[in-house]
């Protein structure tokens, strides 16, 4: 619903900008109106990015506070489940209060789609995704150190808390931005890193990071082509492909067979 309101405001500003040319006003007045419209668009997107940044910062502060105060992983897991349930309740309330068109748009969004991303959306996504990728590349060396354990990493001079913060920020920027525009497409981020680890037989993040990025993008495009040809939501295709991989990984790690 927030995305619909964002598109509505953007379209209204663009419509006003285009109507200036057809107004028959003097050139000086038209130029002034166009400059004002561009100024409004820039301010609008700056406010939008500030709003998103504040939300991301709030989530990071909550996660960091919980991780510092609580060390038991089961308690963190239970708190995460309760937080998810609370967010789901708020979403259900918004669904109940939404109009029929907004509700239909939300349902379509939950199915996931790559075809609904417009050029304007790409312009919004590009700087955020770039920042997330830069942060993910910056933590490659710290991640390799953490493979040997936190205590060893600290003895090597690694700031573990700073590394965790960068990881959280990178994850929020990448996953949150893509989910906002493409919908909650599941199992790609869960299955592809394990596939990359099995295919390249390496635990070095200098290999795994680019391999996961390229493999995830390629697999998602394949799933999108399959979903388009079969007229199915992309979430169903990614789930059918990702579930077997997750099961194999769990079985291998637990030595169940």
C-alpha angles and dihedrals in degrees: 000000000000089000090053091052090048092052091045094054092044092050092048091053092047090048090053089048091053093046090060090071092052096044095087091226121148116279093249091054092046091052091050092050092048092050090049091050091050090048090052091049092050092048091047094055092043090055090047093053092046089052092051092046091052091051092048091048091050092051091048092050091051092049093047092048092051093046092051097047100037122051100171109099092206091057090050090049092051092047089050091052091049091048090050091050091051092050090048090053091053090049091051090051090052090048091052092051096042127100122253093257093049091047092051090049090051093050091050089049092053089057091060128233139186095196096071094065108107131196090262090053090051090053088055095044098046100071093042094047090046091053091049092050092049090052092047091052090047092060097050094100095044090050090054089052091050090057086075093052136274095268093054090045090053091051088054089056099259118152099222095187092052090048091052091050092052090048092051092047093048092048093049093048096047102037096035096049096046092045092050093057104026101032130242099312104184137211096019094096091038101048106030098067090054090047090051091049091051095044097047096032091219137118093196109117090210084071101030097051098058091034091055092046095051095038092048093050092047094046092048091052090050090050090048091052091049092048091049093049093047095037091236131136111266090233091067092052095048090047093052090050098040102044095067091050093052091047092051091049093049092047093049094047094047095042091226093158 
